[in-house]
């Protein structure tokens, strides 16, 4: 079994996104869920299409953060493991997802907000 990916807190993620070298933030949920609500600036790549990340992030050493709905959702974990298997070296799982983002007081965007 592969090692569990590195994880990040909502506030650390917010700081990273506002920093000089923000990570690529990937929502691993299905497209409909992304349209409904997502963290601002995130790109939707459903977990079953995760190979598309190679066209979005050709540099496999770039910081990539994946997330899904909440800590019980496994899409981001599967996405992180798949990215690591394809050679990405700097993958982080924001395991609390958009529920944790909102709980930390940060805004979401999308049709349901």
C-alpha positions as CSV (number, residue, x, y, z in Angstrom):
1,X,0.0,0.0,0.0
2,X,1.4,3.4,-0.9
3,X,2.2,5.9,1.8
4,X,-0.5,8.3,2.6
5,X,-0.1,11.7,0.9
6,X,0.9,14.7,2.8
7,X,-2.0,16.7,4.1
8,X,-2.6,20.5,4.6
9,X,-5.0,22.6,6.8
10,X,-7.5,25.0,5.4
11,X,-5.5,28.0,6.8
12,X,-2.2,26.8,5.4
13,X,-3.8,26.1,2.1
14,X,-5.3,29.7,2.0
15,X,-1.8,31.1,2.8
16,X,-0.2,29.0,0.1
17,X,-2.8,30.1,-2.5
18,X,-2.2,33.7,-1.6
19,X,1.6,33.2,-1.6
20,X,4.2,34.0,-4.3
21,X,4.2,30.5,-5.7
22,X,0.6,29.1,-5.3
23,X,0.0,25.4,-5.8
24,X,-2.2,24.1,-8.5
25,X,-5.5,23.3,-6.7
26,X,-7.5,20.4,-8.1
27,X,-11.1,19.5,-7.2
28,X,-11.3,15.7,-7.7
29,X,-15.1,15.6,-7.6
30,X,-17.4,15.1,-10.6
31,X,-18.0,18.1,-12.8
32,X,-21.5,18.8,-11.5
33,X,-20.2,19.0,-7.9
34,X,-17.5,21.4,-9.0
35,X,-20.0,23.7,-10.7
36,X,-22.2,23.6,-7.6
37,X,-19.4,24.7,-5.2
38,X,-15.6,24.8,-5.1
39,X,-12.7,26.6,-3.6
40,X,-11.9,29.7,-5.7
41,X,-9.1,29.2,-8.2
42,X,-9.4,25.4,-8.3
43,X,-9.4,23.4,-11.5
44,X,-11.9,20.5,-11.8
45,X,-10.3,17.2,-12.8
46,X,-12.6,14.3,-11.7
47,X,-10.7,11.5,-10.1
48,X,-11.6,9.1,-13.0
49,X,-9.9,11.6,-15.4
50,X,-6.9,12.3,-13.3
51,X,-4.5,11.7,-16.2
52,X,-5.6,15.1,-17.6
53,X,-3.5,16.7,-14.9
54,X,-0.5,16.0,-17.1
55,X,-1.8,18.6,-19.6
56,X,-2.6,21.1,-16.9
57,X,0.6,20.6,-14.8
58,X,3.4,19.3,-17.1
59,X,6.0,20.0,-14.4
60,X,5.9,16.9,-12.2
61,X,7.8,18.7,-9.4
62,X,5.1,21.4,-9.1
63,X,3.1,21.6,-5.9
64,X,-0.3,20.1,-6.6
65,X,-3.1,20.1,-3.9
66,X,-6.1,17.9,-4.4
67,X,-9.4,18.1,-2.6
68,X,-12.9,16.8,-2.6
69,X,-16.0,17.3,-0.4
70,X,-14.9,16.5,3.1
71,X,-12.8,14.2,5.2
72,X,-15.1,11.2,4.5
73,X,-14.7,11.6,0.7
74,X,-12.0,9.4,-0.8
75,X,-11.8,11.1,-4.2
76,X,-8.9,13.4,-3.3
77,X,-6.9,10.5,-1.7
78,X,-7.4,8.4,-4.8
79,X,-6.4,11.4,-7.0
80,X,-3.3,12.1,-4.9
81,X,-2.2,8.4,-5.0
82,X,-2.8,8.3,-8.8
83,X,-0.7,11.5,-9.3
84,X,2.1,10.1,-7.2
85,X,2.0,6.8,-9.2
86,X,2.4,8.9,-12.4
87,X,5.5,10.6,-11.1
88,X,4.3,13.7,-9.4
89,X,6.7,14.4,-6.5
90,X,4.9,17.2,-4.6
91,X,1.2,16.2,-4.1
92,X,-0.7,17.3,-1.0
93,X,-4.2,16.1,0.0
94,X,-6.5,18.8,1.5
95,X,-8.5,16.0,3.1
96,X,-11.1,18.3,4.8
97,X,-12.3,19.4,1.3
98,X,-14.6,22.2,0.7
99,X,-16.5,21.5,3.9
100,X,-13.3,22.1,5.9
101,X,-12.6,25.2,3.8
102,X,-16.0,26.6,4.7
103,X,-15.7,25.6,8.3
104,X,-12.5,27.6,8.5
105,X,-14.4,30.7,7.4
106,X,-13.2,30.8,3.8
107,X,-15.6,31.4,0.9
108,X,-16.6,29.0,-1.8
109,X,-17.8,29.8,-5.2
110,X,-20.3,28.1,-7.5
111,X,-24.1,27.9,-8.1
112,X,-25.0,26.7,-4.6
113,X,-23.3,29.5,-2.7
